[in-house]
Amino acid sequence: MTLGTLTATRPYHFAALTVVLAGKAAGKRVTSLADLDGVSLGIEGGTFADAALMGFDHGRLISQITHLVPGRGELLPKLEQGEFDATLIALHRDDACRIEHPDTGIKPSG
């Protein structure tokens, strides 16, 4: 017996994403991914956030993206050090960073 195409019938995971800003983009108003045109982006490769940025508007942001290896804890420190100006991450990660480092210079886009 051959199975047909498997399709999810209900959502199985929810993780709100947020754009986090630093450097020259720290005061930028971001209401959609289109607002990230011209901003250097850092992202952990192979994540949902990576897929969202890479696929946005048929690859419109690809040339602005620097990929990092996930799981090394480098993304937010490198953002704060100015290696890029924005990232897209799960909201709970930004919250955890703020709790651990209340004096951080990175800012959620709102």
GIMOGI-V139193 format. One record per backbone hydrogen bond with DSSP energy under -0.5 kcal/mol. NH is the residue of the N-H (numbers start at 1). CO is the residue of the C=O. If there is no record, write none. Layout:
NH & CO
NH & CO
This chain:
18 & 89
20 & 87
21 & 107
22 & 85
25 & 22
26 & 23
28 & 25
30 & 28
30 & 109
31 & 29
35 & 32
36 & 33
37 & 34
39 & 36
41 & 64
42 & 86
43 & 66
45 & 43
45 & 68
47 & 44
51 & 47
52 & 48
53 & 49
54 & 50
55 & 51
56 & 52
58 & 55
59 & 56
60 & 56
61 & 53
62 & 59
64 & 61
65 & 62
66 & 41
68 & 43
72 & 69
78 & 74
79 & 75
80 & 76
81 & 77
82 & 79
83 & 78
84 & 78
85 & 40
86 & 40
87 & 20
89 & 18
91 & 16
93 & 90
94 & 90
95 & 91
96 & 92
97 & 93
98 & 94
99 & 95
100 & 96
101 & 97
104 & 101
107 & 21
109 & 19
